[in-house]
């Protein structure tokens, strides 16, 4: 596939010789390198056709230091975490700036893919085919490989040998979202029931029956494609083969013709060989002074009265099988008996938080429909019971302990919804102290800020996972709460953390309730264990996600929902073969919301090649950056942030240098040549290095950095893509008749205009930016006020006005919100107002506010690294 590229050859002055060694991922810290200064006037462009993109690179306006290295002279520390800020001694004439339009554009790549593949049917019948981008809307038809909604890979063509893999350093990984939501116009997963016999599996490697198995000997035996073992076909499963050697019932059996399906599990797959009970949801509300005063407790109690009617239920079931229970707490715990036979709910207090137990068995976990009157009575009473409280201290670990004990007593799995406000400082197991020391930022010890406190919390995590108890934490902090520790149990039990700093009911109430509703209603499986099997020659080595691992192969998740993704890295343990390809099978054993034990299987076949050009052609940038974000966020627990940043730059340069050396047609060294499938990889990588976690600025709150780290660890490719390259949508020129969302522009300040209105969406927040000279009639249409000056700074939602502009903007916001897993708070930003700083840090093509290079500077920097590697 040829593409017009640009070629130019500015005569650079000579760079100093650099390092000879290559980076080796996050295992080792690379040696320091010293670079010379170079620069030259831009040359006229000449276009050339090639299967890659070449860009003339003009030296950036800075010196030649390593990212994050100490700088001499007056600029020291002026640009923490990024590249040196000051001007360098330039060789040659003064610099002209590289034209931003000539460097690869993410918005263009997204638009092109949507134009080429949007609205089409994507059939999964080919091995190693690259799916449309996550930003493209398309329909999937499963014909033997799992839909990209369930599995996406960093590349769809694996290198045949470990030597080739080491040479190119492109990580081989898949991002698996086992419970991904299937759109209404696609077929839901079939459930296959083999009765008492259970699913058919290979005797040797235990892989499940799937389309990759090869039937031989007239259909009496099959060869496993994962380990090549020949198995007998059980008598009840026998079927004749047609003239092509395929079973006659191929299309009647999901497990022989589809990439994804489910099996009903037999008792062998259940704990203690008995069928599980339906799961339970326990709502645990912190009723300390802060939460009562803010009105949060009343808000939660009011909402639960209607929300509990919408608990998830099986397809076709009349009502949900999920049981519910209620606990309130400050430094002691209150349990409630809400048995349907009672006229009034009964409260039982446990004040000995060191020896936590559940004071009642019968009546704590109940069916909402049966106990509705008693529960509603309780929810009316809770805010009044604690209205006059002065208690501001809280416990935290005993609350989780109580939840686990309750599920243990009921012999079921489930989820704890914990609504908590402050650092748990009351005398109790798991008591925490303030350890927020920003002096550690940019030092060797910075990693301590990201490490959770061990002890009680470590054991609690194990207990939760063993019981299938998932923890969802809604935290409402006004100050430091040690997010690293408090968020650690949720992120090891398949749970989520939601954070609402300085919560005010009138401003943040709706935002929080939308999150709570989604969280309660979403599809989910409990007490899950996942195994990723591969064909011979490679194996799964590393796993990232909201998971717990006791050994090297079993991925344990107390729960797994439709938003959680697990990123799995593969390494060679032998050569792969081009003919056989590389096969991956992800099998997830879980308990459904009605208490059925099931197996969900996703299969994917990839190509293998001894040509690196095939690997680069089949890369997926969005999946690559998901992998790098998670592996970097994992690495900072053990290494200085500065080291991790250096490794990221090195590996980026290495991947691109290898392409240049082995795959690109020869050209001048002064050209930056990028593989077509990775041409916007540098903008994502630069954006990743400017995230709160990696930027290394003492201005950022430690809790905020930890919250960001924890929320990214379990995200899918869609979420990491929009977070690292937000959508910037111009609204002032929107076509109110057309239903489509206006085309996004590049995420840079240069694209904003004083007379414009822009919406920025990064999957977590929505910013509505209003230019100083924005037309008053537009402001009137959208906000019902005569001018910008009349706009209230506290506004967090748009008024519903009966005019075309208002309707159009609200429909755009609604369309965007439906695509995102979390509720997004709307922040209205006036140009040159203080909140604009918050908005600007998401303009990822520009210099970072807290350090970090602009996209152009980063490209120049990476190019210099590449040239260094090539010489």
N, C-alpha and C positions, 0 to 999 in steps of 0.2 A: 504494500500500500504506500504509494509515494505521496509525499506532502511537501509543499513549498517551504523551504527554510530560508534563513538569511545567512549570508556568509560575509564576513569582513575580516580583514587582517591588519589590525593596528600593530605597529612595531613596538612591542614592549621592551623596556630595558631589562637587563638580565636579573633574574631572581637568585637569591642565595641557594646553595644546595640544601635540601631538606632532609627528612628522615628516610631511611630505607625501609624500616619495618612497616608492616601493615597492621591495621587495628584488628582486634579479635573480639569484637562484641563487648558485652559488659563484664567479661571475666577479667580483663586486664586493663591497666591504665596506660594509655599511649605515651611514648616519650615526648618531650617538648620539641617543637620545631621552630626555627627562626626563619623569617622570610625577609627578602629585600623589598624595597619600594619600587613600584613600576608604574608607568602611566604613559599615555600617548593620545594624540588627537584622534577622534573617531574618523574612520574611513568611510567612503560611500558604500552603501549596501549593494551586494549582488545576490540575486536569489538563485538557489540551486534546488533541484528536486532530489529528495532523499527520503528514506524510511525513518528519518529521525528529524530532530529539530536542531538547527545550529543557530547560535546567537553570537553576534559580535560582542565581546565584552570589553568594556572600557573600565580602567581601574577605578575603584571606588574612592571616595574622598577620605581615606583614612590610612593609617600606618599599617604595619604588617604583623600585628601581634596575634597570639593564640586567643580564641574567645575566652573571656573570663580571666586572662592572665593579668598580673599586676603591671601597671603602666608607670613609666617614669614621668617625672615632670608634673606640671600643673593639672593635667587632666586625670590624674590617678583617681580611680573609683568613680569618675564622672559618669560612667556608662556601665554600671555593674551588670554583669551577666550577659552583656552583648558584645559588641565589637568596639574597639577604641573609638571614641567620639571625635577626637581632635583632628585637624588637618595634618596630612603627612607631607614630607618633603617630596615634591613630585618631580619625576624626571620629565624632560620635554616641556612642551607648551602647556598653558593652562587647560584644565579639564573642561570638556563639554559633558553635560549630563546625558546618560543613556536614556533614550526615549522609553518611558514606562510602557507604551503601547507595543513595543517591539519584543517584550519578554512574555513568556507563556502566561496565558490568562485562564484562571480556573473557571470563571463564569463562561468563557468561550467554550472550554472543554465540555462543561455541563450542558450548554445549549446545543452544541454539535451532537452530543450523544442523544439528547432528547429528540432532536430533529431526525436523526438517523434511525434510532431504535424505539422511540417513544410510541406508546399506543399499540405496540405490536405483540404478537404471541411469541413467547420465548419457549421453545420445546427443549427438554433436557435429554434428547436422545443421543447426543454426540459426546464422546469422551474429550475432556480438556477444553471445552469451549468456554470462552470468556463471556460472562453475562453482561447485560447493560449496567451502567453505573447505578449506585444506590439512589441517585437524585433523579433518575429517569423513571417515568411511570410505564409499566409494562405488565402483561399478564403471563403467568407461568403455567405451562402444561407439563406435568410430570410424565416423562417417558423413560424412566430408568435411572435418573440421577436426581439427587435432592435439589429442590428449588434453592436459588441463591438467597431466598429469604431465610432459609435454615443454615446454609453453609456458604461462606465466601472464602476465597484463598488469596494469598499474597501473589501467587503466580499459579497458572493452570497448566504449566509445563515444568515439571521438576527436572533438575539436571541428573544425568545418569549416574554420576559418581560423586563421592564426597569431595574429591579433589576439585571438581568443577564448582561444587557448592561453596567450598572455601575460597576459590578463586574470585567468584563474583560477590560473595557476601550478601546476596539477597536472601533475607530470612524465608524459610519455607514454613508456612503456617496456615492454619484455617481458623476462621472465626465462626463458631457454631452458636446459633440461637435456637436451641432445640424446641422451644415453645412458641416460636415466632407467630404472630397473628397472620392468618391466611385471609386475604381479602374475600369479600362476599362472592365475587365472580370466579373464584378458583375452588377446586374440589377440596373439601376437608379430608383429613387423613382417614383412610379405611382402618377399621379394627378387625384383625384376623383372629378367629378363635379356633385353635386346634384341639379343643377339649382337654381331656385328662392328660393326653400325651405332651401337651405344651409345644412351644415353638421348635422347629427343626434347626439343629445347630451342628457345626462341624465338631467331630469327636476330639480333634487335636487342639485347635486354637479357639474353639467355642464361638466362632463367628456365626451370626444368624443367617438363615436362608435369605438370599437376595438375588437380584438379576445377574450378578456377576458369576454365580455358580454354574459349572459346566456339567450337564448330564451326559453320561456315557453308558455303554453296555445296554443299549435298548431302553434306557431309563431306569435301570435297576440300581445304578450307582451314580454318585456325583463327585466331581473333583472341586475341592474348595479353592477359590481363587486367591484366598489370603495366605494359606500355608501349603497349598498343593496336595493336601492329604485326600485320599480317595475314601469316600464314605458310602455305606449301604443306604439306599433309600428305604425308610420304614414302609412296611407293607401298605398301611393305610394311606400313605402319601404317594404311592406309585402311580405313574401315568406314562403312556406310550409317547415316543418321540415322532415328530414329522420328518419329512425327507431332508430338512435342514438341520436335523439334530435338536430341534427345540421341542419342549413339551407341548402336547396338544392343548393343555389347559392354561397355557402361558398367560393369556389375557384375562382369565377368570380369577387368577390369584395375584392380589396386590404385591405379595412378597417376591413374585417372579418378574413382574413387569414395571414396578414403580420404584422410585428412589427413596420415598418416605412412606411409612405405614406404621401401624401399631399391632402388637400381639396382646391378647389377654394372657396375663401371667398365671401360672398354676401355683399351688400352695408351696412348691419348692422355692418360689421366689419371694415368699412372705416371711416376716419375722416369726420365729418359733413355729413355722409351718401352719399358721392359722390366718384367715383373712383379716385385713386391717379394719379398724373402725373409721368412719368418716372423720375428717380433721375438725379442729375447733379454732375459733378466733377469740383471743382474749384481749380486751381493751383495758389498758392500764394507764390511769390518768394521774399525773402529778398535781396534787391539790395544794401546793405550797402557795405562799403569799403572792408571788409574781403572777402565777397562772390564774389565780382567782381575780386579782386586781385588774389584769388586762382584759378580762371577760372571756378568756380562752376556754375555761372549763364549761361555762354556760353554752358557748358556741358549739363545743364538741357534743355536749349532751343533747342539745336541740337537734343537731345533724343526725346523730345515731338513731333517733326515733324513726326517721324515714329511710336512712341508708341501709339499715339492717334488712329491709324488705328486698334489697338488691344484692344480697350475697350471691356469689357465683353458683350456678347449678348445672348439672349435666344437660346436654341437648335433650329436649323432650321431657325433662322432669318438671313436675308441677311446682315443687319448692326446693330450696336448697337443703342439703343434708348436713351442712356445717353447723356445729353447735357454737354457742357464744357464752362468754363469761366476762365479769367486770371486777376490776380492782381499782381502788384509789390509794394514793400513798403520799407521804411527805417524808418524815424520818421513821414512820411506822407504816404498816400496810393494813388496809381494810378490805376484806373479802365480802362479797354479797351473795346471799342465798336468794335466787330468783325463781324458785320452783313454781310451776304454774298453779299449784294448789294453794299457795300462800295468798293472803289478802294484801299483805305489806311485805316489801323486801326486808331481809334481815342482814344486819352488818355484824361481821366478826373481825376482831382486831388482833393482829399479831405484832407485838411490840418487841419481841426478842428476834431482831433481824439477823443475829449471828447464827441462829439455828433455824433456818427458814423451813416452815412446813405449811401445808394447806389445811386450814382448820375444818373444812367441810368437803365431803365427797359428793353427796347427793344434793343437787340443787345449785351447784356452782356453774357447771356447763349444761346449758339447756337449749332446746329448740326455740328459736325466736318466735315462730308462729304460735306455738303453744303458750309461751310465757309472756306474750306481748304486753298484757296489761300490767303485770308486775314489773317488767323491765322499764316500761314508760314511766311508771310511778317512781322507780329508782332514779331514772334520768332527770325527772322533775326535781327530785329531792337533793341530789348531789350538790348543785351550786349553792343551795340554801344552807345545807349542813355545814359547809366550810366557809360561809360568807364572812365570818368574823375572825378567820384564822390569822395568827401572827407568825405562824411557823414558816421560816424561810429556808431551813435546811432540808436537804433531800438525801435519800439513798438511791442507789442504782443497781448494783450487782444483785442484792437480795430480791429486787423486783423481777429480774430475769429468772433468778433461781426459783421463785414462787411459780412463775409461768411454766417452767420445765417440770416442776414437781406436779403441778395440776394436770399437765398432759400425760405424765407418767402414770398417775393414779387412774386416769381415764383410759389408759392404754391407747392413745391416739397421737397422731402428729398434729401440727397446727402452726399458727402464727400469733406472735405477740405484737400488738400495736401500742407502742409506748410513747406517751406525750410528755416530754420532759423539758425543764427550763434552765437548770443551773448546774454548776459543778457539784457533784455529790460529795459534800464535805462532812456529812453527819457521821458519827462513830458507827461504822459497820464494815463488813467485808467489802473490799473494792472501793474504799474511801479514796478520793483523789485530791491531789494538791495542785496548786498553780505551778506549772513548770514551763511557762511560756518565756523563754529567754531568747530575745531576738539578737542578742550579741553573738549567738552561734551562727547566724546567717553568714554564708560565704566562708565558713571555716571548715576544718576537717570534721568537726563535731555536729555539723548541721543536721546530719541524719537522725540524731537523737530526737529532734522536733517531730519527726515522722513516725518514730517507733512507739507502739502502744505500750502501756504498763502491763507487765505480765502477771504472774501469780494467779489470783482468783479468776481473772478474766480468761486466762488460758484454759483453765479447767472448765469454766462455764461454757466456752465455745465447744469443747469436746462433748459436754453433757447435752447441749442443744442439738448438735449434729446427730448424736446417737439416738435422740428422741424424735428427730424430725421436727425440731422446734425452730421456726424461722423468726427472726426479730426485725421488725420495722421500727425505726426510730424517727420520731418527729421532734426536732429540738428547736426551742424558742429562746435562744440565748440573748442576754443583754451584755454579757462579757465573756471572757475565756471559759470554755467548758471542757478542754482537752478532747477535742474531736478525734484525735488519733486513737485514743483509748476507747471512748464511748462508741465510736463508729466501727470498732474492730469486730465486735460480735455480729452486728448486722452483715458486714461484708464477708464473714466466713460462714454465714448460714443462709445465703441466697436472699438476704434481705436488702432493704434500701434505707438510705439516710436522707431525710428532708430537713432543710435548715431555714428558719425564718428569723433573721436577726432583728432585734428591737421590734418585736411583733406588736402591731396595733390592729385591733379587730376591723376598724373601718377601712384601713388601707390594705392590710394583708389577708383579711378574713376569707374573701372569695378565692384568692390564690391558694391558700391552705386547704379550703374545703374541696376545691377541684382535685387537688393532689390526693386527699383522703378518699374521695369517691372513687377515683381511678384505681387507687391502691387496693381498696376493698373489693371492687368489682372485677379486677382483671383475672384472666385465666391463669391457672397455676397448678403445679403438681407438687406433692410433698414427699419427704423422706426418700429423696432421689439419689441414685448412684449411677454414674456415667462411666463408660469404658470406650476408649477410642482405639479401634483395631486397624492395622494397616497390612497391606500385602508385604511380602518379604523384600528386604533391601533397605527399609527405613522404618522408623518407629517414632511415636509421640514421646517427647522428652520433657517439655515444660508446659505448664498450664497456668493461665491467668484468668481470674474472674471472682465472683462472689461465691467461692468454693472452699472446701476443706479437704486436705489430702493427708491420709494416714500412711500411705505407701506411695510407690511411684506410678501406679496405674489407675487406682480407683479415685474418681473425682466424686466427692460426696457433697451433696447439697441438701440442707434441711428442707429447702423449697426451691423451685425454679419456676419463674414466671415468664410471660411473653416478652419482657424487655431485657432479660438477662442473657448475656453472651459469654461464652468461654473461648478464650483465644488459646490455641494449641500449637506449639512449635514442634517441628519434625527434624530429625537428624538421620543421616544415612548410617546403616550398620553393614551395608554391603552394596554391590552395584545394582542399579535398577536397569530394567530392560525396556527398550523402546517399544517392542511389540506388546508386552504385557501391560505397560503403563503403571500408574501408582493408584492403588485403591484405598479408600478410607471408609470405615464404617463406624458411626457413632451410635452406641446403644444406650438408651436411658431407661432405667427401671424406676418407676415412681408410683405413688398412690394418688389416684384421681380424687377430685373434690367429693365424689360420692362414696369413696372408700374402696374403689376397685384397684387391684394391683395390675399395672400395665407395663409393657415394654414399647418404647418408641424407637424406631430405627431409621437413621438417615444414612444413605450411601452416596459416595461421590467418586467418580473415576477421573484421574488426571493423566495428561500425557507425560512422557519422559523423553528427554532429548540429550544428545551429546553435543548439540549446538547451543551455545549460550544465547545466540540471537533469538532462538525460540522462547527461551525463558523470559528475556526482556520484552518480547512481543506480547507475551501472555500475562504480564504483570498487572496487578490492580492497585493503583496508588492509594485508594481509600482504605483497602484492607492492610496495605503495608504500614500506613501511618497509625492505624489502630494497634497493630502489633508493636510498633516502636513506642507509642505512648505508654502502653501497658508494661512493656519490658523496662522502659526508663523509669516509670513510676514505681516499679518493683525494685529496681537497682538502687534507688536513693535511700532505701532502708539500710543499705550496707556500705554505700560509697558516698563520698562528697558530691554534692550537686554539680560542682564545677567539673569534676571528672566525668560525670555522666553526660554533661553537655559536650565535652570534648569528644567523647566516644561517638555521640550522635553525628557530629560534624564529620569526624573521620570516616564513619561508616557510609555516610551519604556520599562523600567524595570518592570513597573506594568503589561503591557500587557503580557510580557514574564513570569513573576512570576505567574500570574493567570493560564497560560497554564501549567506551571510546577506543580502547586498545584492541578489543577482540571482535567488535561487531560493526563499528562505523567505518564508512569509506574514508581513506586518508585525507587529511585537510590540515590547514595551518594550525599550529599549536595555540594560536591566540583565539581560536573559536571555541565556544562552549557548545558541546554537542550532547543533546539529551535524547534518550529513547522516547519514541512517541507516547508509549503507555505510561511513562514516568515524567513527562515534561513539566507537570506542575508539582511533582514531588517536593522540590526545594521550598516552595511557598508553604506547604503543609509542615515540613520539617522546621522551618524558621518559626512558624506560628507555634509549634509544639514547644520550642525552646523559650518562647515568651509567655507560656502559661504560668499562672501563679506558682505552680509547683517547681518549675525549673528555672525561673528567672532570678531567684536569689536576691530578693530585695527586702530589707528590714522594714520597709513601709507597709508590706502586706501582712495581714493578720495570719498567725500560725494556724488558727482554726480554719480560716478561709482556704489556705493552701491544702490543709489536710482534707477538708470537705471536697475540694476539687479533685484531689488524688483518689479518694475513695469512690467518688461518683464515676470517674472514668474507668476504674478497674473492671467494671462489669458491663461496660457499654458495647453495643453492637456497632457495626461499620457506619450505619446511618447517623448515629449520635456523634461519633467521633468526627465524622466528616463535617457536619454543620458547626460543631464546636470550634474546630480548627480553621474552618473557612466560612464565617457567617454569611448569610444572604443579606445584601444591602439593596433594598428595593425602592426605586424612586416613585413617589406617589403623586407629585404635583402634576405629572403629565399623564396620569392613568386614564385609560379609556373606560369610562363608566358603563358602556354598553357591553363591552367584551367581558366574558366570564373569567378569563384567564388571569392569573397573578402576573403583574408586569415583570418584564425581564430584569434580573438583578444586574447591578453594575459591579465593577471591581471594588474590593473592600479597602478603599483608601480615601484619605481626606480630599485628595485631588478630585474625587468624583462628586463631592458635595457642592451644593451651590447655595448662596445666600438667599435666593428666592425659592429654594426647594423645600420639600418635605420628604424624609426618607425613613423607611422602616428597617431596622436591623434585627435579624433573628439568628440566635446562635443555639437554639434548642433549649436554653435555660432561661433566657430573658428576651423580652421584646423591647427595643428602644424605638421611640418615635421621635426623630430629630427634626426640629423646626428651624429653618434658616431665619436670620434676623429680618430679612426683607421679604418674608413669605407673604403672599397676597392676602390682605384682610378678608376678602370674600371666601377664600379657602378656609381660613381660620374660623370664620362664622359658620360655614357649612359643616365643619368637623366638630367644633367645640361649643357652638352657640354662644360665643363671646365676640365682641367687635374687633379685638386685636390681640396680639401676643401678650401685651402688657397685662391684659385682664385674666390671663390664664392662671389658675391656681396651681402652685407647685406640688400639691399633694395628690393631684389627679392621677388615678391609676387605671381608669378605664374610659372608654369613649361613651359620650351620651348617645342614646338611640334617637337620632334625628331623622325626620322624613324628607331626605333629599338624596340625590343620586350619589354624591361624593361620600357622604356618611355611610350609606348602605354598602357601597363598593368597598370602602376601607374595612368596615366591620366584617364583610364576607371574606376579605383577604386574610384578616387576623384569625377568623374562624377556621378557614381552610388550613392555615399554617398550624394552628393549635391542635387540630385533629391528627396531624402527622407526628406530633411529638409525644413521647411517653410521659413527660411531666407537664404540669401546668406552668405557664410562663408569666411571670409578673411583667406588667407593662410599665415602662418608665418613660415619662415624657420629658424630653431634653430640649431646652432652648439653646440655640447657638450662643456660645460665650458665657453660659451659666455654669455654676460650679458642677452640677451633675454631669456636665459634658465630659469630664475626665473619665468617668465610668464608661461612657459610651465609646470614647476614643481608644480605650485599650483593646477594643474588639476590631479596630480597623487594622487587620493583620498584615497588610502590605506596607504599613508605615513603621517608623521607628517605635519601639516599645516605650510606654510611659515610665516603666520601672527598669528600663534597660532592655537590650535586645535590638538587633539590626533591622533595617528596612529590608524588604524583599530584594530590591536591587543590590544593596550592599552585600546581602547574604549570598546572592548568586555570584557576585564578583569574588567574594571570599572563597566560596566552594570551588569556583573555577581555578583560583590560584592553588588551592589544595590539590586539585586534580592534576594540574600541570606539574606540581611538585612530585606527585606519585609517578607520573609518566616519564619524568626525567631521572 
